Amino acid sequence: MTVTRAQVLTALESVPLPDGAPLGTSDLVRALVVEDGMVRFVIDVIDPAAAPQLARTRAQAEAAVAALPGVRRVSVALTAHGPSRGTAQGVSRGAPSGAAPQAKPQESGPQAIAGVERIIAVGSGKGGVGKSTVASNLAVALAREGWRVGLLDADLHGPSQPHMMGVSRRPLSADGNTMIPLEAHGVRMISIGVLVGDGDAVMWRGAMLTGALRQLLTQVQWGVLDALLIDMPPGTGDIQMTLCSKFQVAGALVVSTPQDVALLDARKALRAFQSLKTPVLGLIENMSTFVCPKCGHEEHIFGEGGVEAEAARLGLPVLGSLPLSVDVRLASDGGVPVAATDSATAAPYRRIARRLIETCAA
């Protein structure tokens, strides 16, 4: 039996909101997708303070839809346009030992995340330059250098960090309002990829995207961190603008290959961070060279010196260059970033981590 949108909405009419009104006839159900027995939708809350009250509604909605004939899986996300005061208080009550209390949201100006010393955005102008691979390996390398590190996968449409970090379980919640981040290779991490089903597409935009980002930042018990790395989506869209304008970002790293096309887009990312008054801590050149494992011949497949020239033109440091390596790809596909090993391939990531620590200490 095939379930329909109408049946899903009818089932949601039996789910009450906190004020008693039926969820199915409210304007809170967004992005409803019904496909091959898979049902997913968002309960989009306008007032962030009401989000904790709707946690029970979300669970009831998921149960009501799951009971329909023909439904194989249900994914219900609860988003809000900002952090609530109730949630911030809830962390200090329900946080595990050693976790930091959450910051009280500011009425105006960029918001800090309590316990997080610095937020560092890892961005790129275009996709395919290895930004997420750099972010995961850099997070692990920083942790191996002694920093307490968190990693937030903000590429909501294409989350890849769960796969590369080797985590698949859902995060737990101590108080029903906040999540305890997952831990892998010495790094605390969270991603929309562990909150939705495998293969499910996140078809959000605008307020849904920015609301999800805010929740992943403020409704996760990050504890005390020296750095929270944000794996940004490619481009210069809603996520970049929200993060840099609404939160206290210590700086950004821009990843690019030496290829001219990649550098064209990297310049746009650099200008975007500058316009958002976010300091650029440095550039990282990825896929800078390839050394044949059989004959040892070195080839600059994507060009040579492009990132260094761009950095010199802008007066920015190059924190390091990373080779194109099959070992890096195999490690990421296996859920163990190469930086977690003591192999020679891990060494460049450790050097970049040390330079970043020195840059932040200066």
Secondary structure by P-SEA (a helix, b strand, c coil): ccccaaaaaaaacccccccccccccccccccccccccbbbbbbccccccccccaaaaaaaaaaaaaacccccbbbbbbbcccccaaaaaaaaaccccccccccccccccccccccccbbbbbbbcccccaaaaaaaaaaaaaaaaccbbbbbccccccccccccccccbbbbbccccbbbbbbccccccccccccccccccccccaaaaaaaaaaaccccccccccbbbbbccccccaaaaaaaacccccbbbbbbcccaaaaaaaaaaaaaaaaaccccccccccccccccccccccccccccaaaaaaaaaacccccccccccaaaaaaaaacccccccccccaaaaaaaaaaaaaaaac
